Amino acid sequence: MDQLSQNTEEPNMLLSKTWLPPEVKQALIIESRKSGDRFASALMRRIVMDWYRELPKEENENKLKVAA
């Protein structure tokens, strides 16, 4: 089984390494479990990264330090 086909765990792994409000994480996990296809995983990554880019720069750096 290739890595791309193991998409059911990938969103949760991504979310565990990403700082997001708990309600946002929960909504994304629920959506990924409902659909479970590669498109949904890619879409979720895009949503997370778009949300992350909108944070102030100092806040991004602080979140990265906490996550590391």
A tleap script that builds the chain and sets N, CA, C and O, in Angstrom:
source leaprc.protein.ff14SB
mol = sequence {
  NMET ASP GLN LEU SER GLN ASN THR GLU GLU
  PRO ASN MET LEU LEU SER LYS THR TRP LEU
  PRO PRO GLU VAL LYS GLN ALA LEU ILE ILE
  GLU SER ARG LYS SER GLY ASP ARG PHE ALA
  SER ALA LEU MET ARG ARG ILE VAL MET ASP
  TRP TYR ARG GLU LEU PRO LYS GLU GLU ASN
  GLU ASN LYS LEU LYS VAL ALA CALA
}
set mol.1.N position { 0.854 -1.189 0.000 }
set mol.1.CA position { 0.000 0.000 0.000 }
set mol.1.C position { 0.892 1.242 0.000 }
set mol.1.O position { 1.772 1.369 0.851 }
set mol.2.N position { 0.675 2.151 -0.939 }
set mol.2.CA position { 1.521 3.337 -0.986 }
set mol.2.C position { 1.070 4.372 0.049 }
set mol.2.O position { -0.006 4.269 0.639 }
set mol.3.N position { 1.921 5.356 0.243 }
set mol.3.CA position { 1.662 6.349 1.295 }
set mol.3.C position { 0.404 7.157 1.015 }
set mol.3.O position { -0.323 7.499 1.948 }
set mol.4.N position { 0.130 7.469 -0.249 }
set mol.4.CA position { -1.047 8.274 -0.568 }
set mol.4.C position { -2.351 7.544 -0.265 }
set mol.4.O position { -3.358 8.183 0.043 }
set mol.5.N position { -2.348 6.232 -0.347 }
set mol.5.CA position { -3.586 5.507 -0.087 }
set mol.5.C position { -3.868 5.359 1.407 }
set mol.5.O position { -4.964 4.948 1.788 }
set mol.6.N position { -2.906 5.685 2.247 }
set mol.6.CA position { -3.109 5.620 3.696 }
set mol.6.C position { -3.602 6.963 4.212 }
set mol.6.O position { -3.079 7.493 5.192 }
set mol.7.N position { -4.615 7.509 3.544 }
set mol.7.CA position { -5.055 8.866 3.830 }
set mol.7.C position { -5.944 8.998 5.060 }
set mol.7.O position { -6.212 10.123 5.484 }
set mol.8.N position { -6.408 7.919 5.645 }
set mol.8.CA position { -7.310 8.049 6.789 }
set mol.8.C position { -6.578 8.512 8.037 }
set mol.8.O position { -7.181 9.167 8.887 }
set mol.9.N position { -5.306 8.196 8.173 }
set mol.9.CA position { -4.545 8.640 9.335 }
set mol.9.C position { -3.810 9.942 9.073 }
set mol.9.O position { -3.519 10.687 10.009 }
set mol.10.N position { -3.511 10.223 7.834 }
set mol.10.CA position { -2.730 11.406 7.483 }
set mol.10.C position { -3.320 12.717 8.020 }
set mol.10.O position { -2.574 13.498 8.611 }
set mol.11.N position { -4.624 13.003 7.845 }
set mol.11.CA position { -5.154 14.263 8.365 }
set mol.11.C position { -4.972 14.397 9.875 }
set mol.11.O position { -4.656 15.481 10.367 }
set mol.12.N position { -5.168 13.317 10.605 }
set mol.12.CA position { -5.004 13.401 12.055 }
set mol.12.C position { -3.553 13.652 12.434 }
set mol.12.O position { -3.280 14.380 13.388 }
set mol.13.N position { -2.614 13.055 11.695 }
set mol.13.CA position { -1.197 13.298 11.954 }
set mol.13.C position { -0.868 14.752 11.662 }
set mol.13.O position { -0.134 15.387 12.418 }
set mol.14.N position { -1.404 15.282 10.571 }
set mol.14.CA position { -1.184 16.685 10.221 }
set mol.14.C position { -1.734 17.593 11.315 }
set mol.14.O position { -1.074 18.545 11.731 }
set mol.15.N position { -2.927 17.300 11.769 }
set mol.15.CA position { -3.550 18.150 12.776 }
set mol.15.C position { -2.825 18.101 14.107 }
set mol.15.O position { -2.769 19.108 14.812 }
set mol.16.N position { -2.262 16.942 14.469 }
set mol.16.CA position { -1.566 16.848 15.745 }
set mol.16.C position { -0.309 17.706 15.756 }
set mol.16.O position { 0.162 18.093 16.826 }
set mol.17.N position { 0.245 18.011 14.581 }
set mol.17.CA position { 1.457 18.820 14.488 }
set mol.17.C position { 1.145 20.286 14.205 }
set mol.17.O position { 2.063 21.100 14.103 }
set mol.18.N position { -0.110 20.631 14.079 }
set mol.18.CA position { -0.527 21.972 13.700 }
set mol.18.C position { -1.314 22.609 14.837 }
set mol.18.O position { -2.196 21.976 15.418 }
set mol.19.N position { -1.000 23.852 15.153 }
set mol.19.CA position { -1.773 24.534 16.180 }
set mol.19.C position { -3.029 25.071 15.548 }
set mol.19.O position { -2.987 25.900 14.639 }
set mol.20.N position { -4.134 24.590 16.038 }
set mol.20.CA position { -5.441 25.076 15.622 }
set mol.20.C position { -6.331 25.077 16.852 }
set mol.20.O position { -6.112 24.295 17.776 }
set mol.21.N position { -7.333 25.945 16.874 }
set mol.21.CA position { -8.300 25.871 17.974 }
set mol.21.C position { -8.940 24.485 17.997 }
set mol.21.O position { -9.174 23.898 16.941 }
set mol.22.N position { -9.225 23.955 19.185 }
set mol.22.CA position { -9.784 22.591 19.290 }
set mol.22.C position { -11.037 22.374 18.454 }
set mol.22.O position { -11.216 21.294 17.892 }
set mol.23.N position { -11.907 23.371 18.357 }
set mol.23.CA position { -13.138 23.185 17.584 }
set mol.23.C position { -12.841 23.077 16.088 }
set mol.23.O position { -13.562 22.387 15.368 }
set mol.24.N position { -11.798 23.746 15.615 }
set mol.24.CA position { -11.420 23.644 14.202 }
set mol.24.C position { -10.833 22.260 13.935 }
set mol.24.O position { -11.171 21.628 12.934 }
set mol.25.N position { -9.958 21.785 14.819 }
set mol.25.CA position { -9.383 20.447 14.667 }
set mol.25.C position { -10.483 19.392 14.625 }
set mol.25.O position { -10.467 18.504 13.772 }
set mol.26.N position { -11.432 19.492 15.541 }
set mol.26.CA position { -12.506 18.507 15.607 }
set mol.26.C position { -13.330 18.504 14.325 }
set mol.26.O position { -13.672 17.438 13.813 }
set mol.27.N position { -13.649 19.675 13.805 }
set mol.27.CA position { -14.430 19.757 12.571 }
set mol.27.C position { -13.666 19.144 11.406 }
set mol.27.O position { -14.252 18.441 10.583 }
set mol.28.N position { -12.362 19.404 11.330 }
set mol.28.CA position { -11.566 18.848 10.237 }
set mol.28.C position { -11.439 17.334 10.348 }
set mol.28.O position { -11.479 16.637 9.334 }
set mol.29.N position { -11.290 16.820 11.556 }
set mol.29.CA position { -11.200 15.372 11.750 }
set mol.29.C position { -12.507 14.703 11.331 }
set mol.29.O position { -12.493 13.679 10.648 }
set mol.30.N position { -13.636 15.284 11.741 }
set mol.30.CA position { -14.943 14.725 11.379 }
set mol.30.C position { -15.108 14.704 9.861 }
set mol.30.O position { -15.552 13.704 9.297 }
set mol.31.N position { -14.749 15.811 9.196 }
set mol.31.CA position { -14.879 15.868 7.733 }
set mol.31.C position { -13.982 14.837 7.058 }
set mol.31.O position { -14.388 14.208 6.081 }
set mol.32.N position { -12.769 14.661 7.568 }
set mol.32.CA position { -11.866 13.697 6.934 }
set mol.32.C position { -12.378 12.273 7.105 }
set mol.32.O position { -12.188 11.438 6.220 }
set mol.33.N position { -13.019 11.987 8.221 }
set mol.33.CA position { -13.560 10.638 8.431 }
set mol.33.C position { -14.773 10.390 7.542 }
set mol.33.O position { -14.995 9.268 7.089 }
set mol.34.N position { -15.557 11.439 7.292 }
set mol.34.CA position { -16.735 11.289 6.440 }
set mol.34.C position { -16.343 10.943 5.016 }
set mol.34.O position { -16.907 10.027 4.418 }
set mol.35.N position { -15.384 11.668 4.472 }
set mol.35.CA position { -15.066 11.502 3.056 }
set mol.35.C position { -13.958 10.479 2.826 }
set mol.35.O position { -14.112 9.561 2.020 }
set mol.36.N position { -12.847 10.638 3.530 }
set mol.36.CA position { -11.774 9.662 3.457 }
set mol.36.C position { -11.092 9.497 2.112 }
set mol.36.O position { -10.438 8.478 1.892 }
set mol.37.N position { -11.213 10.442 1.215 }
set mol.37.CA position { -10.495 10.308 -0.054 }
set mol.37.C position { -9.330 11.294 -0.126 }
set mol.37.O position { -9.202 12.191 0.708 }
set mol.38.N position { -8.499 11.112 -1.125 }
set mol.38.CA position { -7.305 11.953 -1.249 }
set mol.38.C position { -7.661 13.418 -1.438 }
set mol.38.O position { -6.975 14.298 -0.918 }
set mol.39.N position { -8.733 13.685 -2.180 }
set mol.39.CA position { -9.147 15.064 -2.414 }
set mol.39.C position { -9.477 15.746 -1.090 }
set mol.39.O position { -9.103 16.899 -0.875 }
set mol.40.N position { -10.170 15.045 -0.208 }
set mol.40.CA position { -10.528 15.630 1.083 }
set mol.40.C position { -9.283 15.921 1.911 }
set mol.40.O position { -9.206 16.955 2.574 }
set mol.41.N position { -8.309 15.015 1.877 }
set mol.41.CA position { -7.065 15.230 2.614 }
set mol.41.C position { -6.319 16.438 2.068 }
set mol.41.O position { -5.812 17.257 2.834 }
set mol.42.N position { -6.253 16.550 0.752 }
set mol.42.CA position { -5.568 17.686 0.135 }
set mol.42.C position { -6.306 18.983 0.449 }
set mol.42.O position { -5.683 20.008 0.724 }
set mol.43.N position { -7.622 18.933 0.406 }
set mol.43.CA position { -8.422 20.112 0.705 }
set mol.43.C position { -8.210 20.546 2.159 }
set mol.43.O position { -8.096 21.738 2.444 }
set mol.44.N position { -8.158 19.580 3.067 }
set mol.44.CA position { -7.951 19.904 4.472 }
set mol.44.C position { -6.581 20.545 4.674 }
set mol.44.O position { -6.459 21.529 5.404 }
set mol.45.N position { -5.553 19.997 4.034 }
set mol.45.CA position { -4.209 20.597 4.142 }
set mol.45.C position { -4.246 22.039 3.666 }
set mol.45.O position { -3.638 22.919 4.275 }
set mol.46.N position { -4.962 22.274 2.578 }
set mol.46.CA position { -5.055 23.633 2.021 }
set mol.46.C position { -5.760 24.576 2.996 }
set mol.46.O position { -5.328 25.713 3.182 }
set mol.47.N position { -6.836 24.107 3.614 }
set mol.47.CA position { -7.566 24.926 4.588 }
set mol.47.C position { -6.666 25.280 5.764 }
set mol.47.O position { -6.623 26.431 6.198 }
set mol.48.N position { -5.950 24.287 6.276 }
set mol.48.CA position { -5.064 24.514 7.424 }
set mol.48.C position { -3.973 25.510 7.061 }
set mol.48.O position { -3.695 26.432 7.826 }
set mol.49.N position { -3.359 25.332 5.906 }
set mol.49.CA position { -2.262 26.227 5.524 }
set mol.49.C position { -2.767 27.636 5.235 }
set mol.49.O position { -2.088 28.606 5.571 }
set mol.50.N position { -3.924 27.772 4.629 }
set mol.50.CA position { -4.495 29.105 4.401 }
set mol.50.C position { -4.785 29.794 5.720 }
set mol.50.O position { -4.509 30.982 5.883 }
set mol.51.N position { -5.339 29.048 6.659 }
set mol.51.CA position { -5.640 29.607 7.984 }
set mol.51.C position { -4.350 30.028 8.678 }
set mol.51.O position { -4.291 31.087 9.303 }
set mol.52.N position { -3.321 29.198 8.565 }
set mol.52.CA position { -2.041 29.459 9.213 }
set mol.52.C position { -1.385 30.724 8.646 }
set mol.52.O position { -0.824 31.521 9.399 }
set mol.53.N position { -1.453 30.907 7.339 }
set mol.53.CA position { -0.847 32.083 6.694 }
set mol.53.C position { -1.525 33.370 7.122 }
set mol.53.O position { -0.900 34.429 7.078 }
set mol.54.N position { -2.778 33.315 7.533 }
set mol.54.CA position { -3.503 34.520 7.918 }
set mol.54.C position { -3.158 34.996 9.323 }
set mol.54.O position { -3.495 36.121 9.690 }
set mol.55.N position { -2.490 34.158 10.116 }
set mol.55.CA position { -2.103 34.571 11.463 }
set mol.55.C position { -0.995 35.625 11.390 }
set mol.55.O position { -0.216 35.636 10.436 }
set mol.56.N position { -0.917 36.511 12.391 }
set mol.56.CA position { 0.214 37.448 12.430 }
set mol.56.C position { 1.541 36.683 12.493 }
set mol.56.O position { 1.607 35.590 13.056 }
set mol.57.N position { 2.579 37.256 11.920 }
set mol.57.CA position { 3.862 36.568 11.805 }
set mol.57.C position { 4.409 36.140 13.164 }
set mol.57.O position { 4.897 35.018 13.298 }
set mol.58.N position { 4.338 37.013 14.182 }
set mol.58.CA position { 4.859 36.667 15.503 }
set mol.58.C position { 4.115 35.470 16.083 }
set mol.58.O position { 4.718 34.608 16.723 }
set mol.59.N position { 2.826 35.421 15.861 }
set mol.59.CA position { 2.013 34.316 16.371 }
set mol.59.C position { 2.407 33.003 15.688 }
set mol.59.O position { 2.464 31.958 16.336 }
set mol.60.N position { 2.677 33.058 14.381 }
set mol.60.CA position { 3.143 31.871 13.656 }
set mol.60.C position { 4.435 31.350 14.254 }
set mol.60.O position { 4.573 30.151 14.495 }
set mol.61.N position { 5.378 32.241 14.493 }
set mol.61.CA position { 6.672 31.823 15.023 }
set mol.61.C position { 6.520 31.218 16.411 }
set mol.61.O position { 7.184 30.232 16.730 }
set mol.62.N position { 5.655 31.794 17.238 }
set mol.62.CA position { 5.424 31.247 18.571 }
set mol.62.C position { 4.802 29.860 18.491 }
set mol.62.O position { 5.186 28.973 19.253 }
set mol.63.N position { 3.863 29.657 17.598 }
set mol.63.CA position { 3.212 28.351 17.451 }
set mol.63.C position { 4.216 27.306 16.977 }
set mol.63.O position { 4.171 26.157 17.417 }
set mol.64.N position { 5.131 27.701 16.073 }
set mol.64.CA position { 6.139 26.771 15.597 }
set mol.64.C position { 7.083 26.356 16.722 }
set mol.64.O position { 7.476 25.193 16.808 }
set mol.65.N position { 7.445 27.300 17.577 }
set mol.65.CA position { 8.333 26.983 18.700 }
set mol.65.C position { 7.663 26.012 19.660 }
set mol.65.O position { 8.299 25.083 20.158 }
set mol.66.N position { 6.385 26.228 19.916 }
set mol.66.CA position { 5.637 25.344 20.816 }
set mol.66.C position { 5.516 23.951 20.207 }
set mol.66.O position { 5.653 22.953 20.914 }
set mol.67.N position { 5.261 23.876 18.901 }
set mol.67.CA position { 5.063 22.586 18.228 }
set mol.67.C position { 6.362 21.796 18.087 }
set mol.67.O position { 6.336 20.567 18.013 }
set mol.68.N position { 7.484 22.488 18.048 }
set mol.68.CA position { 8.771 21.803 17.820 }
set mol.68.C position { 9.260 21.026 19.018 }
set mol.68.O position { 10.323 20.407 18.960 }
savepdb mol mol.pdb
quit
